[in-house]
Amino acid sequence: MKIKVDKKSKEALYWQIYSQIKSLIIDGSIQHGSYLPSERPLASELGVHRNTIIRAYGELKAEQLIVSRQGIGYQVSYNAAINSKARYGDGGNQPSPQSAKKKSSNNSSRFKLKNVNWDQMIKNEYRDVGEKFDKAFQRQGKNTKISMAVGIPPIIYDEEEIAANIAYILKENGKTESYITPYQGDEECRRQIVNYLRGKGIRAKMSQIQVMSETNQAFDFIMTATLKPGDKIIIEEPVSPDVYRLIDLNDCEAITVPVDENGMKCENLGPMIEKYKPKYIYINSSYHDPTGACLSVERKKKLLDISYRYRIPIIEDDSGSELNFFGNPEPTLKSMDKGNNVIYIYSFALSFVPGLSMAFILAPEELVRSLRYLVSVRLMSLEWVAQKLIARCLEDGSYIRKTTEIRRRNRENFRAICPFLDELKPYGLSYHTPKGGVYIWVKLPTGLDSRKVVLEAERRGLSLIAGTVFYPDKMAGKDKIRINFSHEKKSMAIEGMKIFSSIIQDMVGQNSTP
């Protein structure tokens, strides 16, 4: 399929692409049943943004020239030969303008019902979105009895303790005005966060703290406040699907860098920055999702040197630097930053009460002012119970004590499931041993497809996440699976690994059968 775009033309790029593909379909050059190129490869080939291709394909769908099939792609539904005869008779000739006008005038008195095309009403970036990760998250507890898919902390805070704390908060903050927190976050909560950061070797002021509901919201608001459509961000690969989806939704472009057991590879960052001129480097520095890797101290130093040299800010996502199995917690990039180049996002998602989500951003005051304004416009108010509860737990020291208990539970679960993985090594399975966190990144034996493994696991009552969702183009990760070991009790985690081990052995046996 040969398509050319003229970026100097006044005609919109998506319309140029749409018009050319439409012509090729109508004249039969692209035949009925054929599949169009995927969005990302075609966008790369033409030098346009993916959303441009999505919009062009949307126009073709609206005219019923193509249909989209989930997990397969865009298929041509228009049959040139049949439709030509149906429209213009056996000769296939278009009617003259005079006859068309006459026919139109005869039918003008008739009313024709036209349904709203809701697919076209939806903005391009919200159409044809990937839903696999969302569905995997929402399926937890519905189709499976054992969850080793989504990162959720263990239940360490008991119900009575939570109820007592909430009762105390309600009693102490009984006035109606106490239920509405400032746009920047509850003052006492931010004060306790500043004290907490001091223990992590990070100096901060309350004016530099912006409380958010969770990490995704924090990252989204930072992009909204600072980026323009088409701006680029360097990210790790593999990476949490939420990261690259948020970048897409902000009409920006992700530039990926590989990850190994020491975190993001930094050797080629300089030339990449010079070539792509990115606005940010985004990094999940501690117990990376999905690989469980930690950015080594040496690479942290290199990354900061690159930031200072190219004057490029870093967004550090820290969702678990305290979740180390042994020794001291991992030092954060922010604690090593001498130039105020690092925007620090901290989440309580893996170390607090499941379902009570809160995160915060530590950033220059200029950016915090913009974020505070965004909160006032988009949210009106931040949820206050989680802020009051976290502030209380930070103040009385229970958060630190409970985090120690969470580390112990995670370590026990990790040690319990590793023997099952080790027993599968003769079959060709391998994995990197993390030093903490909540994930193990598993490489399956040759010939096994992670998507099929996940489906079979779900059929047997175990939920896992296939590796393909952690790659923006979905072209890699078919031989990878992410296993979470933090949420289930030890006995259930062992039961889950028995199921996983049985599946791997069965599938390897089937592949080796002549």
N, C-alpha and C positions, 0 to 999 in steps of 0.2 A: 504494500500500500504506500504509494508515493504522495506525500503531502508537503506543501511548502507554506511557510508563514512569512508574511512581510511585516516586520515590527515597526516599519516606518509608515505603514498604511493607517488611515484614520479608522478603518474597519476593525472592530474588536477582534482580538486573536481567537477567542473561542468561536466567533462567528465564521472566521476564515476556515477553521478546522472543520466545523460543523458542515459548512456549505460544500467543501471538497469531498468529505466522506459521503454526504447525502448524494452528490452527483455520481459517485462511484457505485453506490448501492442502486440508485435508480436505473443507471445504464447497464447494470449487470456485471460490472467489473469486480465488485465484491458480491459474491453469490449468497443466496439464501442459505442459512445454516452456518455460515462462516463466523469465526470469532474475531472480534477487533482486538488490537493490541491492548495490553493492560495499561492502566493509567500512568503509572510511574515510568515504565520504559518509553512510552510514547512521549511523555512530557520531557524526559531526558533527551530523547532523539531530536525533538523540535526546539529544545531550549526554552521551554515555558514551564510555568508552575503546574503542579498536578491538578489544582482546582480549575485551571483553564480547560484541561481535558475532561474533567468531571462535568463542567458546564456544557461543553460541546456534546458530550454523550447524553446529557440530560435533554438537550434539544432534540436529538435523534430519537430518544425514548418517547418524548412528548408527541412526536409525529408517527410513533409506532413503527419506526424503521428498524429499531433494535430492541432487545429485551435484555435485562440484566439477570444473571443467574448466580445466586450466592455461592461463593467458593469456586466458581468456574470462570465467569467473566461476562462480557457483552457479546451477545449473539445476534446476527442479522436475522430479522423476522420478516423482512420485505422480500417477496419473490418478484423479481423484475418482469419475467415473462407473463406470469398470471395477472399481476396488477396492471400491467400495461394494457392487456386485453379488457380487463374489467373496467378500466377507466375510459378507454378510448375506442373500444370495439376491436374486432379481429384484426383490423389493419394496424392497430397500435398507434394511430396518428392522433395528435392532440386536436381538439376542436378549435375552429377559428375564433378570434375574439368576438366576432359578430354573433356567432351561434351561441357562444358561452354567455354573452350579454343577454340574448333573448331568453335563454333558459333560466338565467338568474332572475329576470323580471317576472317570468311566469311563476316562480317559486317564492317571490318576495313576500307574498301574503301569508305564507306558511310559517308557523312558529316551530323552531327546532330547539329541543332541549339540549343545552350544552353543560355537561358536568364540569365542575372546577377540577383542574389538574393539580391536585395537591402536591404531587411530586415536584412540579415546577415551582410551586409556591415556596417550598422549603429552600433555604439558602444552600448554595453549592457545598459549603464545607460541612453541612449537617446531613447531606444525602449520601447514601451508599457507605456509611461509616462501618468500620469493623466492629463486630459485636461479639466476637468469640470470647474475649476476655471478660466482657460484661456478663455474658451468659454463664461463664464458668464461675464467676463470683456469686451470681444470684442463685445458682443451682445448689450452693452449699446447704446441706441439711435436708434438701428436697429429694434428690435421687440417690444420695449416698449416705452411708452411716459413718464413714470415716473421712475427715477432711484433711488432706495434706497438700492442698492447692493454694489457698489464699493466705497471705501473711497476717495472722491475727495473734495477739498475745495470749498466753495461758490465763486462766481465771485464777488470779492470785488474791485480788481484793474480794473478800467475801461479802455476801449481801448485807449482813448486819452492819458491817463496818461502813459500807457505802451509804446505807440508809441513815446511820447515825451522823455521818458527815453532812449529808444533805439536810437532815433535820436541823443540825447546828447552823448551817448556812442560811436556811430559811428563817430561823429564829433571829439570827444576828442581822439579817438583811430583809427585814419584814416590810419595809416601806416600798411602795410601788415603784418609786424612782430608782430603787436599787436594782430592779430587774432589767433596766435599760443601761447597757454598758457604753462607755465612750467609744467612738468610732475606732480609736487606736487600740482599744482593749482595756480591760479593767485595770485600774491603777495599781492595786495591790498585787494583782497577777503579774504585771510587768515588773514591779519591784522585786518580787520573788524570782522572776526569770533572770534579772540582772545579777542577783546573788548566786543563783544556780550556775550561771555562765562563768562567774568568777572561779568556781571550783573546776571548770573545764579549761582554765587558762585563757579565758576570753574576757576582755574588758569591754563593757557596754554601758550606755546610759539609757534610762527609761525612754527618752525621746527618740532613741534609735530602734525601739521595739514596736513592731506591728503584729498584733495577734490576728490569726486567721483560723478558719474552721479546720482546714487540713492542708497537706502539702500541695495537692493539685491546685487548690484555690490560690495558694501563695505563689506558685510558679506562674499560673495564668494571669494573676494581677500584675506581677512584675513585667511580663511580656506586654500586657495591655498598656501599661504606663510608659513603656520605654521603646517599643519596637514598632516598625512600620511594615506593611505588607511587602514580602520579598526579602526581608532581613534574614540572615542566616545565624544558626546556633550550632556550635560543635557539641555533640553528645557522644556518649559511649554506645557501643554495640557489642553484645545485646544490651537491651535497656527495657525498663518498664514500659509497656505499651501506652500508659497514660502520658508519658513524656512526649513521645513523637506525635501522639494524637492531639495534645494541646498545642504543639508547635504548628501542626497542620491547621487547626481551628483558628489560630491567630494569623493564618495566611503567610507563615514564615517557612523557612526551609531548614531541615536538619542535615548536618554534615556529620557522618558517623566515623568514629575512631574505635579500633578493636580494643578489647579488654583481655588481659591474661590474669594469672594468679596474683599479680602485683598491681592490678587495677588498669586504668587507661594507659595505653602506650603513648609515650610523649615524644618519641624520637622525631616524628615527622610533623609535629604540630606547627612549628615555625613556618615551613613552606606552605602548609594548609592555610594558615592565617593570612599569609601574603597573597595567596591565590583567591580565597573566598571572601576575605574581609568580614569575618563573622562579628556579631555584636556581643556574643557571650560564649563562654565555655561552661557547659552544664555538667556537673559530676556528682555521682552518688558515691561519696568517698569511703564510707565505712560499711562493710558487709553488703556489698553491692547487690542490688536486685537485677538479674536473677542469679548471678554467679557466686555470690557470697564472698567475693574477693575484697580485700582492703587495699586502697591506694597506699603503696609503701611510702615511708618517710622520705626516701630519696626522690621518688617521683613527685611527691608533694612539693619538695624544694624546687624541682625542675619546673613544675607547673606554675609555681609562684614567680619564678624567674621569667618565664615566658609571658605571664600576665604583666609584669613590670616593664618588660622590654617592648611589648607591642601595645601596651596600655589597653588591654582587653580585660573586662571584668569576668570574674568567675562566680557562678551560682553553685554553692555547695549544698547539697541535699543530705542532711544527716538524720537518718531515721533509726540509728542504732549503734552509735559509737560506744555506748555503755554495755552493749550486749556481748562482751568478750567472754570467752570460755576460761581463759587463763591470763594471769598477769594484769597489767594496768590497761585501762581503756585506751583505744586508739586516739592519738592526738588529731584534732581537726585541722583542716586547712586554715580555718579562721583563726585558730590560736597561734598559727605560724605566720599570719599575714601582717607585715609591717607597713604596708602601703594603703590599707583600707580599700583593697581591690576586690575583696570577697564579700558577696552577699550570702548570708548564712540562713538556711531554712532548717529549723529543727521541728521534728514531729514526735508526738507522744503516742503515735498509733501502735507501736510495737512494745511499749513499756508501761501502758496504763490500762484502764478498764476497757475491755472490748466494747466498741460501740460509742464510747465517749471520746470523740475525736477533737483534737486541738493541735495547732501548730503555731509557730511564730517566725517572723522574719527579723533578722538583725541587719540593718542596712544604713547607709548615710541618711541623715535627717532630711535632706532634700527629697530623696526617694520616698521616705516614710510619709512625708506630707502628701505626696501624690497618691500613695496607697490608701491613706486615711480618707482622702476624698473619694476614691473608688468605692470604698466600703460604704460611705455615706450615701452614695448614689445607687449602688447595686444591692446592698444588703439592708440598709437602714440601721441595723443593729446586729452585733455579734451575740451568739448564744452565750448566756451568762453563767449557767450552772457549771459547765465544764471548767470555765475560767476560775470560778470561786473554789471549785473542788481541787483543781490542780494547785492553785495558790496555797490552799490549806495544807495539801500533802507535801508541797515543797517547804513550807514554813516549819512544819512539825517533824520533818525528816523522814516521813513514812514513804515518800516517793523513792528516796535512795535505798531504804531498807527493802521495799518491794522489788525494786529493780535488781537487787542482789538475789532475791528469791527467784525472779524470772530467769536470771542468768543460770542459776542452779538447775531449774527445771529444763531449760533449753539444752544445757550441757548433758543432762541425764538422757533426754530423748535422743539427742545426737549420738551419744555412745551406744544407745540401744539399737538404733537402726543401721549403723555402719557395718556390723557383721553381716547383715543381709546383703548389702551392696558388695562387700568383699567376697562373699560366696558366689556372686555373679561375675566376678572378674574373669574366670576361665571361659565364660561364654562371650567375652569381648566387651563387657561393660566397664566403664571407667568413670571416675569422678575426682574433683578437686576437694581436698579436705579443708573446710573453712576454719578459721580461728575463733569464730563467733557468729552472731547474727541468727537468722532463722531459715536460711535456704541452703539446699545442696543442689548443685548443677550437675546433672548426670548425662553422660554420653552413652547412648544405647549401643548394643552390639550391631555390627554391620548388617544392613538389610532391613532393620526394624524401623518403622515409621512411628514417631512419637504420637501422631494424631490417632493412629489405630490403637496404640497402647493405652492412650487416655480413654478412648471409647470403650475398650474392653474392661479397663479398670472401673469405669463408671457402672458398667453392666454388673460388675461383681461387688459394687458398694464402696468403691474408693475413688476419691476425687484428686486429680493431679492436673498440672498445666503443661500443655505441649510447648516445646521450645520455639515454634514458628511465630507465636504472638510477640516475641521479644525482639523481632527484627522488622524494621519499618517496611521493607519490601517483601517480607514473607518468603524470601528466596532461600533462607538458611534456617537452621534450627530443627529440621525434620528428624535429626538423630539426637535431639536434646529434650530433657524433661526437667522441670523445676519441682523439687520436693520441699514442702514446708514441714518443719518438725516442731513448731512452737506451740500450736494450739491444743492438739489432742493430748490426752493423758498417755503416760508411757505405755500402758497395756494396749491402748487403741493404736498407738503409733506402731507397735510391734505387729499387731494384727494387720495393719495396713501394709507393712513391708512384706508380710507373708503372702498377701494377695499379689503385690507387685512382683515379688520373686517368682511366684508361680506363673504369672503372665509372661514374663521374660523367658523363662525356661520353655514354656509351651510354644511361644512364637519362634524362638530359635530352633526348636525341634521341628516345627512345621516348615521352616525355611530350608533346613538341611535334608528334609525328606525328598528323595528323587521323584 
